[in-house]
Amino acid sequence: MLYGFLLTFYIILCLFLVLLILIQKGKSSLGLGGMGGGAQALFGGGGGQDIFQKVTWVLVAIFLFGSLTLSLMKTRQRHSFKYANTQKAAPKPLTDTTPAK
């Protein structure tokens, strides 16, 4: 139950993170047309972070932590099979009771 809820939350977080990254403005002319002199803008200081970048960093941290948590939960869940106690025992093989000749 908890795993399903966290997985649903994680998928919604992934979609929101993708949308948030797509709506952010790019740095000055880093598209395919401005490849000539864009190295200064790419590696230089571009000022402070706006609210979208800060929220993105927080969501990325939650994304990484959630990924680790879900993988650990799934690993523990695999080792405990929830139907193990309800399985019936295998029938005993029939033995031949006729006397040997």
N, C-alpha and C positions, 0 to 999 in steps of 0.2 A: 504494500500500500504506500509506504513512504517512498520507496524507490520510484514508483510510477508518478507520484506527485513531483518529486525532484526532477525526474526526467522531463516532465511536461514543462516545469519552470525553466529548465535548462534550454529546451528547444525555443521557448518564447524569448529567452535571453539572447540566444544566438540570432534570431530574426531581428530583434531590436538593435543588436550590436551592428549587424550588417546595414540596416537602414540608417543608423546614426553615422556610420562611417561614410556612407554614400552621400549624405546631405552636407557633409563638411566641405568647406571650400578648400581647394588645393593651394599649394604654395605658388608663387608667381611664375607663370609660364613653364610648368614642368611637364606639359603635354608633349606629344610627338613633334609638334611644330617648333618648340623652343629648346631643342636639345643642345644647341650650340653654346650658350652662355649660362645655362641654368645651374652650374655647379656651385656658384656662390650662394644662391638662394637655398640650395639643397643642404649644404653643410654649414651655412652661416646662421647667426642668431636672427630669428625672425620676430623677436618680441616675446611677450608673455603668452600664456596659453589662454584661449577663450573657454567658455563654459562647456562647449561641445567636446573639446579635447580632454578636459578634466573628467567629464562624465564617461568618455570613452575609456580612459585609463582605469577608472573604477570598475566599469563593466568588464574590461579585459581581465582584471584581477579576479573578479567574481567568476568569470568564465573559466579561468585556469584552476581556481580552487574547486569549482563545481565539477570540472572534468576529473580531477583527482579523486574527489569524494565519490562520484558515481562509479568510477572504475574500482575503487576499494569495496564499495558496497556490492557490486556485481561479483567480485571475486569471492567475497564471503558467502554470497547467496548461492554460488555454484557448489560450494563444498557442503552445504546443508540442503539436501533434497527434501522438499516438504512432503512428498508422498512416500517417503521411505518406510514410515511406520504403518501405513495402511495397506501395503502390498501383502498378498497372501503368500504363504510358503509354497514352494514348488512341490508337486505331488511326489511321493516316494516311488521309485521305480519298482515295477512288479518283479517279484522274484519267482523263479520256477520252483514249485513245491512238489513236482512229480519226482518219484524216486528214480535214481539213475539205474540203468540196466547193466 
